[in-house]
Amino acid sequence: MPCKTKWFSLSDQDDADAYLRDGALRWRGDGRRTECALAAASELRLRGRHNIENALAASPAALAVGASLERVR
């Protein structure tokens, strides 16, 4: 199975698939043509920067294997 690296960042970086901007976890897809909010960081039940990073890492991975945006949210 071919693999593709998915990137995340706590800031809005051009190469990040998932990132944090203005307190919202966001995702870029479809070759960067699609961009949407996944959730507000304040909505995460687990607090702390590392849990925001975990959510940012898990989101593009779940989407890459077929999860819908609604399920990821």
Contacts in CASP RR format, 6 or more apart in sequence:
PFRMAT RR
TARGET T0000
AUTHOR 0000-0000-0000
METHOD contacts of the structure
MODEL  1
MPCKTKWFSLSDQDDADAYLRDGALRWRGDGRRTECALAAASELRLRGRH
NIENALAASPAALAVGASLERVR
4 64 0 8 1.000
6 17 0 8 1.000
6 18 0 8 1.000
6 57 0 8 1.000
6 60 0 8 1.000
6 61 0 8 1.000
6 64 0 8 1.000
7 13 0 8 1.000
7 15 0 8 1.000
7 16 0 8 1.000
7 17 0 8 1.000
7 18 0 8 1.000
7 60 0 8 1.000
8 16 0 8 1.000
8 17 0 8 1.000
8 18 0 8 1.000
8 19 0 8 1.000
8 53 0 8 1.000
8 56 0 8 1.000
8 57 0 8 1.000
8 59 0 8 1.000
8 60 0 8 1.000
9 16 0 8 1.000
9 18 0 8 1.000
9 19 0 8 1.000
9 20 0 8 1.000
9 56 0 8 1.000
10 19 0 8 1.000
10 20 0 8 1.000
10 49 0 8 1.000
10 52 0 8 1.000
10 53 0 8 1.000
10 56 0 8 1.000
11 19 0 8 1.000
11 20 0 8 1.000
11 21 0 8 1.000
12 19 0 8 1.000
12 20 0 8 1.000
12 21 0 8 1.000
12 26 0 8 1.000
13 19 0 8 1.000
16 28 0 8 1.000
17 27 0 8 1.000
17 28 0 8 1.000
17 29 0 8 1.000
17 60 0 8 1.000
18 25 0 8 1.000
18 26 0 8 1.000
18 27 0 8 1.000
18 28 0 8 1.000
18 38 0 8 1.000
18 56 0 8 1.000
18 57 0 8 1.000
18 59 0 8 1.000
18 60 0 8 1.000
19 25 0 8 1.000
19 26 0 8 1.000
19 28 0 8 1.000
19 56 0 8 1.000
20 26 0 8 1.000
20 41 0 8 1.000
20 52 0 8 1.000
20 56 0 8 1.000
23 40 0 8 1.000
23 41 0 8 1.000
23 42 0 8 1.000
24 37 0 8 1.000
24 38 0 8 1.000
24 39 0 8 1.000
24 40 0 8 1.000
24 41 0 8 1.000
25 37 0 8 1.000
25 38 0 8 1.000
25 39 0 8 1.000
25 40 0 8 1.000
25 41 0 8 1.000
25 52 0 8 1.000
25 55 0 8 1.000
25 56 0 8 1.000
25 59 0 8 1.000
26 35 0 8 1.000
26 36 0 8 1.000
26 37 0 8 1.000
26 38 0 8 1.000
27 34 0 8 1.000
27 35 0 8 1.000
27 36 0 8 1.000
27 38 0 8 1.000
27 59 0 8 1.000
27 60 0 8 1.000
27 63 0 8 1.000
27 69 0 8 1.000
27 72 0 8 1.000
28 34 0 8 1.000
28 35 0 8 1.000
29 35 0 8 1.000
29 63 0 8 1.000
36 69 0 8 1.000
38 55 0 8 1.000
38 59 0 8 1.000
38 69 0 8 1.000
38 72 0 8 1.000
38 73 0 8 1.000
39 55 0 8 1.000
39 73 0 8 1.000
41 52 0 8 1.000
44 51 0 8 1.000
44 52 0 8 1.000
44 55 0 8 1.000
46 54 0 8 1.000
59 72 0 8 1.000
62 71 0 8 1.000
62 72 0 8 1.000
63 69 0 8 1.000
63 72 0 8 1.000
END
